[in-house]
Amino acid sequence: MLNTVLFAVVAYLIGSISFAVLTSKMFGLADPRTYGSKNPGATNVLRAGNKKAAILTLIGDAAKGWLAVWLTQRIGMQYGVGDGGVALVALAVFAGHLWPLYSRFVGGKGVATALGVLIGISPWLGLAVLLTWLAVAFFSRYSSLSALIAALLAPFYYGLFFGFDIKFAAILVMCGLLIYRHKKNIGNLLTGKESKIGSKKK
């Protein structure tokens, strides 16, 4: 039990690293929490007009989700951390991105980190969700709509591939939180005010 808690704490600390803020500083860009959607994520960094910074943000935020889950599945089992521990770590690293310790608990919406978590659980699951996001984004040009539909389908994909277990429950909670974090975007989509992918910052 203690080892499971330790893995979860480390996962939360990993999740608290904001790659949007780090890459923006690296490229001399404005803090992503001060413009556009004010969300420290890849889509908002892209509004600054720097594609490299946005790509690095996307990779970094996804990688931390993947790393936490992968390490737990790779090493944690040796210390008695089972599937329940993997589920807890998945939620912990995601929570770290949403409520980061290093940024006064003000974080992003968790799309890239959630994708990383899903890839860590299963590359095939992550691929299915990524393809869903890409397909919706291609036709709609709305990042938020793509994330919402992918989040709705992620638990379905997991249940279809692996059945209903503790990790399914964790994915359900994670996707529910992701949808909740997009509540403003949902309102903007319904009123036609949502910004499209690639739109410049205001």
N, C-alpha and C positions, 0 to 999 in steps of 0.2 A: 504493500500500500504506500509506504514512504517513497519507494522508488518511482511509483506511478506519479505521485505528487511532484517529485523533483523533475521528472521529465516534462510534466505539464507547466511547471514554473519556467523552466528553460525555454519551452516552446513559446510561452507568453512573451518572454523577453526578446526572443528572436522576432516574433510577430510585431513587436513594438518599434522595430527599425523602419523608419519611413524613407523608402528609396526615392519618393517624389521630392522630398525636401533635400536629401543628399545630392541627387543628380542635378537639381536646380541650382544648388550652391556650386557644384562642380562646373556647370556651364555658365555661371554668372547670370542666371535667370531670377526673376522675382519669385518670392515664396508662393507656391501654388495655393496656399491657404488664403491668399489676399486677392485673387481675381477669379473670373469665370464662375464655376460652381463652388469655388473655395474648397474643393475636395482634393486632398493630397493623393492623387492617383494619376495613372498614365494618360488618361483622356484629357484631364485638365492641364497637365504639363504640355500636351500636344498643342493646346490653345496658345501657348507662348511662342509657337512657331518653330520649335526645335524638335525634329523627329528623333534624333539620336537620344536626346534626354528622355523622351517619351518611351522609346524602346527599352532603354536601360531601366527605367522605372518599372515597366511591365515585367521585364525579365527578373529584376530584383524582388519585386513583390510576390511573383509566382514562385521564385526559387526558395524564398523563406518558408512558404507554406509546404512546398515539397520536402525541403530539408528536414523540418521538424517531424513530419510523418515518417519519412524514409529512415531517419536515424532511430526512431522509436521501434519501427518494424524490424530494422536491421540489428540493433543492439539491445533494445529494451527487453526483448523476449528472454535474453540471458539473465535478466534481473527480475524476472517475474512479472513483467508488464505485458498483459495480454491484450485481447481485442478491445476490452473496455478502456484500457490505458491509451490505446491508439485513438479511440474515439475521443477521449478527453484531451489528448494532445492536439488533435485536429481542431477542436473547439477553442483550445487555449491559444494556439498560434493565430487563429482567425480573430479571436477577441483582442489579441495584442495589436492587430492592425486597426481594428475598429476603435479601441480605447487604449492607445499606446502610452506606456509609462513615461517615455521620454518627451512626449509632446502634450503634457497636461491632460491626457486621456481624450484628446481630440484627434481622431484619425479619419481614415478613408472609408469607403463603402465596401471594400473587401473583394472585389470581383477577381482581380489577378491572384490574390492570396488564396481565395476559395478554389480557383482553378489549380493552383499548385498543390493544395491539399488533396484534391481529387486525383491528380496525377500520382501523388505519393501513395494513395490508397490503391489505385489501379491505373496504369497508363491508358488502358482501353477506355476506362470510364472518363478520364480526363480528355481523351481524344474525342469521344462522343459529344461531350459538353462543349469543347472548343469548336468543333465543326458546327454545332448548333448556333453558337455565338456568331461565328463568321458568316453563316448563311443569312441570319437575320440582319446582321450589320450590313452585309452586301446589298440587300434589297431595301432596307429602311434607312440606312445611314444614321441610325440612332444607337449609340452605345448603351444607353440605359435600357432601351427596349430589348436589345440583344441580351443584356445581363439578366433581365427579369424573366425572359422566356427560358434561357439556359438554366436559371435557378429553379424554375418550376419543373423542368424536365430532369434535372440531375438526380433527385431521389427516385424518380421513375426508372431512369437508366440503371441505377445501382440495384434497385429491387429486381429489375429484369435480369441483370447479369449475376447477382450474388444472393438474392433473397433478402429477407427482412431480419436484420440483426442489430446489434448495438451501434455498429458503424452507420447503418441506414438511419438510425435515430439521430446520430450526430450530424449527418449530412442534412437531414430534414430541418434540424434546429439552425444549422449554419445558413442554409438557403432561406429559411424564414427570416433570419436576422438581415440577410443581404437584401431581401425584398423590402423589409421595414426601413432600411437605410436609404432606399430609393423612393420613399414616400413623396418627397418634393418633386422628384422626376416624374412620378406617376401623375401628379397634378399637372405638371407642365405638358406632359404628353397628351393628356385629355383636353387641355386648353390650347394646344398648338404652339406652346412657347418653348418647347424643349430644343436645345441647341443640337445641331448635327455634328457628326465626327469631322474634325478638321476645321471647325469654325474658330475664328480668332477670338482672343480674350477681349473683354470689354473693360 
